[in-house]
Structure formats: structure tokens, C-alpha cells
Amino acid sequence: QTIACILKDGNVVWDNAVPRCEAPCGGDLKAPSGIILSPGWPELYKEALNCEWIIEAPPGYPIKIIFDKFRTEVNYDVLEVRDGRFPSSPLIGSYQ
């Protein structure tokens, strides 16, 4: 969808609603590289979110995770890295 500036009642305004970009909360990443953003960034995310990302690589290929910025809310947030796609998969690390 395209939006344009128009003159309305002596003011320059958009001719349609300004699109809102919101990061997804979870998903599957199978590409050689990717970026995961926090929903609502740079604002706070909604309460009680449980964002689960599955990052897959072909057998024998490593997965490297680099954080540009990482902040959690004490006693509420946790990042778990597991070797597999299930909550019962072996835990590699847990970060708060």
C-alpha cells in the first residue's frame, strides 16, 4: 500500500493510515542468516508474551547467535537456547 502527502484543511497530512511495523513474536528461521527483533521495540513489549523462535541449520552446520542489545526484566524474562525444537530438548544455556 502506498501513502502520499495531501493538503487537507490547510494542513499537510497522509492520505491514508500510516503503516505500523511490528516485529513478530516467534517463528522459524531457516535462512543462512537472519535478525530477530523484540515485538514493540524500542517500546516495551506486551505482558505475558512467550516468543519462541526455531533456528534451523542443515546437519553439521553451526548456529551462531550474536546479540546487539539484550535486556530482560528481572524475575520475569528468560532466554533459553536448546538443542532441538521442543521445550524438552537439551538446554544449552539460560540467560536472564
Backbone as a printed PyTorch tensor [residue, N CA C, xyz], in Angstrom:
tensor([[[  0.8410,  -1.1680,   0.0000],
         [  0.0000,   0.0000,   0.0000],
         [  0.8880,   1.2340,   0.0000]],

        [[  0.5160,   2.2150,  -0.7700],
         [  1.2590,   3.4640,  -0.8690],
         [  0.4970,   4.5660,  -0.1540]],

        [[  1.2210,   5.4170,   0.5640],
         [  0.5990,   6.5870,   1.1600],
         [  1.2730,   7.8190,   0.5890]],

        [[  0.5340,   8.9110,   0.5610],
         [  1.0600,  10.1470,  -0.0110],
         [  0.6590,  11.3200,   0.8730]],

        [[  1.4220,  12.3990,   0.7770],
         [  1.0820,  13.6320,   1.4810],
         [  0.0140,  14.3710,   0.6900]],

        [[ -1.0010,  14.8620,   1.3940],
         [ -2.0400,  15.6660,   0.7470],
         [ -2.3000,  16.8930,   1.6140]],

        [[ -2.9280,  17.8880,   1.0180],
         [ -3.3070,  19.0910,   1.7490],
         [ -4.7610,  18.9500,   2.1620]],

        [[ -5.0290,  19.0080,   3.4670],
         [ -6.3920,  18.8630,   3.9760],
         [ -6.6250,  19.9200,   5.0460]],

        [[ -7.5890,  20.7790,   4.8110],
         [ -7.9200,  21.8490,   5.7570],
         [ -6.7020,  22.6990,   6.1050]],

        [[ -5.8680,  22.9500,   5.1210],
         [ -4.6980,  23.7880,   5.3180],
         [ -3.5100,  23.0880,   5.9560]],

        [[ -3.6190,  21.7890,   6.1890],
         [ -2.5270,  21.0200,   6.7810],
         [ -2.0620,  19.9380,   5.8210]],

        [[ -0.7770,  19.6270,   5.8710],
         [ -0.2460,  18.5250,   5.0780],
         [ -0.3730,  17.2640,   5.9290]],

        [[ -1.1040,  16.2740,   5.4030],
         [ -1.3520,  15.0310,   6.1320],
         [ -1.1900,  13.8520,   5.1840]],

        [[ -1.1050,  12.6420,   5.7630],
         [ -1.0790,  11.4370,   4.9440],
         [ -2.4840,  11.1640,   4.4230]],

        [[ -2.5770,  10.6110,   3.2280],
         [ -3.8880,  10.3220,   2.6420],
         [ -4.4900,   9.0130,   3.1450]],

        [[ -3.7580,   8.2770,   3.9650],
         [ -4.2400,   7.0140,   4.4910],
         [ -3.5420,   6.7670,   5.8310]],

        [[ -3.9500,   5.7450,   6.5260],
         [ -3.3160,   5.4250,   7.8070],
         [ -1.8400,   5.1020,   7.5940]],

        [[ -0.9970,   5.6190,   8.4770],
         [  0.4360,   5.3520,   8.3910],
         [  0.6670,   3.8960,   8.8110]],

        [[  1.3700,   3.1230,   7.9820],
         [  1.6030,   1.7210,   8.3300],
         [  2.4060,   1.5960,   9.6210]],

        [[  2.1250,   0.5440,  10.3520],
         [  2.8590,   0.2740,  11.5890],
         [  3.6790,  -0.9920,  11.3970]],

        [[  4.9310,  -0.9090,  11.7520],
         [  5.8140,  -2.0610,  11.6380],
         [  5.9300,  -2.7050,  13.0140]],

        [[  5.5740,  -3.9750,  13.1090],
         [  5.6790,  -4.6810,  14.3850],
         [  6.4040,  -5.9960,  14.1660]],

        [[  7.4110,  -6.2220,  14.9730],
         [  8.1950,  -7.4560,  14.8590],
         [  7.3520,  -8.6460,  15.2970]],

        [[  7.4990,  -9.7660,  14.6210],
         [  6.7510, -10.9550,  15.0310],
         [  7.2690, -11.5030,  16.3610]],

        [[  6.4070, -12.2300,  17.0360],
         [  6.7650, -12.8650,  18.3100],
         [  6.9130, -14.3530,  18.0490]],

        [[  8.1040, -14.7500,  17.6310],
         [  8.3610, -16.1570,  17.3460],
         [  8.2630, -16.4770,  15.8720]],

        [[  8.7670, -17.6540,  15.5190],
         [  8.7380, -18.0950,  14.1340],
         [  9.8540, -19.0870,  13.8650]],

        [[ 10.0150, -19.4090,  12.5920],
         [ 11.0530, -20.3430,  12.1490],
         [ 12.0570, -19.6060,  11.2780]],

        [[ 13.3380, -19.7460,  11.5850],
         [ 14.4080, -19.1840,  10.7540],
         [ 15.1840, -20.3400,  10.1450]],

        [[ 15.2000, -20.3820,   8.8140],
         [ 15.9280, -21.4420,   8.1160],
         [ 16.9260, -20.8700,   7.1200]],

        [[ 17.0180, -19.5450,   7.0460],
         [ 17.9220, -18.8800,   6.1110],
         [ 19.3520, -18.9220,   6.6570]],

        [[ 20.3620, -18.6720,   5.7940],
         [ 21.7550, -18.6680,   6.2550],
         [ 22.0300, -17.6080,   7.3280]],

        [[ 21.2190, -16.5440,   7.3690],
         [ 21.3600, -15.5230,   8.4090],
         [ 20.0020, -14.8590,   8.6080]],

        [[ 19.8530, -14.1750,   9.7170],
         [ 18.5860, -13.5110,   9.9880],
         [ 18.6970, -12.5980,  11.1850]],

        [[ 17.6270, -11.8520,  11.4150],
         [ 17.5700, -10.9090,  12.5260],
         [ 16.2720, -11.1510,  13.2840]],

        [[ 16.3720, -11.1980,  14.5950],
         [ 15.1980, -11.3180,  15.4510],
         [ 15.0800, -10.0170,  16.2330]],

        [[ 13.9220,  -9.3910,  16.1490],
         [ 13.6550,  -8.1580,  16.8760],
         [ 12.6170,  -8.4240,  17.9530]],

        [[ 12.6490,  -7.6380,  19.0040],
         [ 11.6610,  -7.7670,  20.0710],
         [ 10.3740,  -7.0670,  19.6490]],

        [[  9.2230,  -7.7230,  19.8160],
         [  7.9520,  -7.0640,  19.4860],
         [  7.7920,  -5.7680,  20.2750]],

        [[  7.4480,  -4.6980,  19.5740],
         [  7.2470,  -3.3980,  20.2070],
         [  8.4830,  -2.5280,  20.3070]],

        [[  9.6640,  -3.0710,  19.9740],
         [ 10.9080,  -2.3080,  20.0930],
         [ 10.8090,  -1.0180,  19.3100]],

        [[ 11.2280,   0.1330,  19.7890],
         [ 12.0260,   0.3160,  21.0010],
         [ 11.1760,   0.4610,  22.2710]],

        [[  9.8630,   0.3820,  22.1490],
         [  8.9990,   0.4170,  23.3300],
         [  9.0380,  -0.9470,  24.0190]],

        [[  8.3800,  -1.0380,  25.1540],
         [  8.2880,  -2.3040,  25.8660],
         [  7.3250,  -3.2360,  25.1410]],

        [[  7.5350,  -4.5130,  25.2770],
         [  6.6320,  -5.4870,  24.6690],
         [  5.4360,  -5.7110,  25.5910]],

        [[  4.3930,  -6.3230,  25.0570],
         [  3.1870,  -6.5900,  25.8420],
         [  3.4820,  -7.6200,  26.9300]],

        [[  2.6960,  -7.5730,  27.9960],
         [  2.8890,  -8.5050,  29.1110],
         [  2.5540,  -9.9320,  28.7050]],

        [[  3.1830, -10.8590,  29.3630],
         [  2.9030, -12.2950,  29.2360],
         [  3.1680, -12.8500,  27.8370]],

        [[  4.0990, -12.2500,  27.1050],
         [  4.4600, -12.7980,  25.7900],
         [  5.3910, -13.9870,  25.9700]],

        [[  5.2240, -14.9660,  25.1270],
         [  6.1240, -16.1150,  25.1020],
         [  6.5420, -16.3020,  23.6510]],

        [[  7.6290, -15.6650,  23.2670],
         [  8.0900, -15.7050,  21.8770],
         [  9.0610, -16.8680,  21.7040]],

        [[  8.7050, -17.8060,  20.8680],
         [  9.5530, -18.9680,  20.6150],
         [ 10.0310, -18.9420,  19.1690]],

        [[ 11.3450, -18.9560,  19.0120],
         [ 11.9650, -18.9850,  17.6900],
         [ 12.6510, -20.3290,  17.4940]],

        [[ 12.4270, -20.9250,  16.3520],
         [ 13.1210, -22.1500,  15.9730],
         [ 14.1480, -21.7500,  14.9200]],

        [[ 15.4210, -21.9350,  15.2180],
         [ 16.5030, -21.6110,  14.2840],
         [ 17.0920, -22.9350,  13.8260]],

        [[ 16.9800, -23.2080,  12.5300],
         [ 17.4310, -24.4940,  11.9910],
         [ 18.5910, -24.3110,  11.0270]],

        [[ 19.5240, -25.2430,  11.0920],
         [ 20.6430, -25.3010,  10.1490],
         [ 20.7460, -26.7410,   9.6610]],

        [[ 21.2790, -26.9320,   8.4640],
         [ 21.4760, -28.3030,   7.9860],
         [ 22.4090, -29.0620,   8.9320]],

        [[ 22.2750, -30.3750,   8.9960],
         [ 23.1640, -31.1720,   9.8570],
         [ 24.6360, -30.8500,   9.5850]],

        [[ 25.3960, -30.6660,  10.6570],
         [ 26.8210, -30.3740,  10.5250],
         [ 27.1450, -28.8920,  10.4300]],

        [[ 26.1410, -28.0300,  10.2660],
         [ 26.3720, -26.5880,  10.1740],
         [ 26.1390, -25.9490,  11.5420]],

        [[ 27.0330, -25.0540,  11.9700],
         [ 26.8580, -24.4180,  13.2800],
         [ 25.8110, -23.3080,  13.2240]],

        [[ 25.2720, -22.9840,  14.3720],
         [ 24.3900, -21.8260,  14.5190],
         [ 25.0920, -20.8640,  15.4630]],

        [[ 25.2310, -19.6100,  15.0340],
         [ 25.8970, -18.5840,  15.8300],
         [ 24.8670, -17.5070,  16.1580]],

        [[ 24.7260, -17.1960,  17.4420],
         [ 23.7760, -16.1780,  17.8830],
         [ 24.5670, -15.0130,  18.4610]],

        [[ 24.3380, -13.8150,  17.9160],
         [ 25.0080, -12.5990,  18.3750],
         [ 23.9310, -11.6110,  18.8050]],

        [[ 24.0870, -11.0340,  19.9950],
         [ 23.1340, -10.0440,  20.4810],
         [ 23.7260,  -8.6600,  20.3220]],

        [[ 22.9900,  -7.7740,  19.6470],
         [ 23.3930,  -6.3840,  19.5300],
         [ 22.9990,  -5.6520,  20.8130]],

        [[ 21.7670,  -5.8640,  21.2470],
         [ 21.2640,  -5.3140,  22.5040],
         [ 20.4100,  -6.3980,  23.1420]],

        [[ 20.5350,  -6.5380,  24.4440],
         [ 19.7900,  -7.5790,  25.1450],
         [ 19.4770,  -7.0900,  26.5480]],

        [[ 18.1930,  -6.9910,  26.8660],
         [ 17.7810,  -6.5410,  28.1920],
         [ 16.5690,  -7.3550,  28.6190]],

        [[ 16.5780,  -7.8270,  29.8400],
         [ 15.4510,  -8.5950,  30.3540],
         [ 14.8980,  -7.9200,  31.5990]],

        [[ 13.6690,  -8.2730,  31.9290],
         [ 13.0580,  -7.8000,  33.1600],
         [ 13.3010,  -8.8670,  34.2260]],

        [[ 14.0060,  -8.4850,  35.2780],
         [ 14.3900,  -9.4250,  36.3330],
         [ 13.1560, -10.1410,  36.8800]],

        [[ 13.2930, -11.4240,  37.1110],
         [ 12.2490, -12.2980,  37.6530],
         [ 11.1240, -12.6150,  36.6660]],

        [[ 11.1580, -12.0690,  35.4640],
         [ 10.0920, -12.3270,  34.5010],
         [ 10.6030, -12.8770,  33.1750]],

        [[ 11.7240, -12.3770,  32.7110],
         [ 12.2070, -12.7380,  31.3770],
         [ 13.3490, -13.7360,  31.4480]],

        [[ 13.3680, -14.6150,  30.4750],
         [ 14.4680, -15.5670,  30.3600],
         [ 14.6300, -15.9330,  28.8850]],

        [[ 15.8620, -16.0990,  28.4770],
         [ 16.1670, -16.5910,  27.1370],
         [ 16.7760, -17.9710,  27.3040]],

        [[ 16.1760, -18.9490,  26.6590],
         [ 16.7150, -20.3070,  26.6920],
         [ 17.1560, -20.6980,  25.2940]],

        [[ 18.3260, -21.3070,  25.2090],
         [ 18.8290, -21.8570,  23.9500],
         [ 18.8550, -23.3660,  24.1260]],

        [[ 18.1630, -24.0630,  23.2120],
         [ 18.0510, -25.5200,  23.3100],
         [ 18.5390, -26.1750,  22.0300]],

        [[ 19.0110, -27.3910,  22.1520],
         [ 19.4620, -28.1760,  21.0020],
         [ 18.2940, -29.0350,  20.5200]],

        [[ 17.3830, -28.3920,  19.8080],
         [ 16.1900, -29.0720,  19.3100],
         [ 15.0020, -28.1290,  19.3450]],

        [[ 13.9100, -28.5610,  18.7570],
         [ 12.7740, -27.6690,  18.6210],
         [ 11.7260, -27.8070,  19.7150]],

        [[ 11.9580, -28.6250,  20.7170],
         [ 10.9450, -28.8780,  21.7330],
         [ 11.3750, -28.3340,  23.0950]],

        [[ 10.4190, -27.9640,  23.9490],
         [ 10.7670, -27.4810,  25.2920],
         [ 11.5570, -28.5110,  26.1050]],

        [[ 11.4410, -29.7660,  25.7320],
         [ 12.1790, -30.8220,  26.4370],
         [ 13.5510, -31.1010,  25.8180]],

        [[ 13.9010, -30.4110,  24.7200],
         [ 15.2110, -30.6040,  24.0810],
         [ 16.3170, -30.1760,  25.0450]],

        [[ 17.5300, -30.7460,  24.9000],
         [ 18.6290, -30.4200,  25.8220],
         [ 18.9000, -28.9150,  25.8970]],

        [[ 19.0200, -28.4040,  27.1130],
         [ 19.2690, -26.9870,  27.3570],
         [ 20.7530, -26.6840,  27.1710]],

        [[ 21.0580, -25.7370,  26.2840],
         [ 22.4400, -25.2990,  26.0610],
         [ 22.7840, -24.1540,  27.0090]],

        [[ 21.8500, -23.2250,  27.1790],
         [ 22.0880, -22.0860,  28.0630],
         [ 20.7910, -21.3940,  28.4210]],

        [[ 20.7910, -20.7540,  29.5890],
         [ 19.6400, -19.9850,  30.0520],
         [ 20.1570, -18.6250,  30.5010]],

        [[ 19.5570, -17.5410,  30.0090],
         [ 20.0780, -16.1880,  30.2400],
         [ 18.9640, -15.2860,  30.7480]],

        [[ 19.2910, -14.5100,  31.8070],
         [ 18.3100, -13.5710,  32.3610],
         [ 18.8790, -12.1840,  32.4240]]])
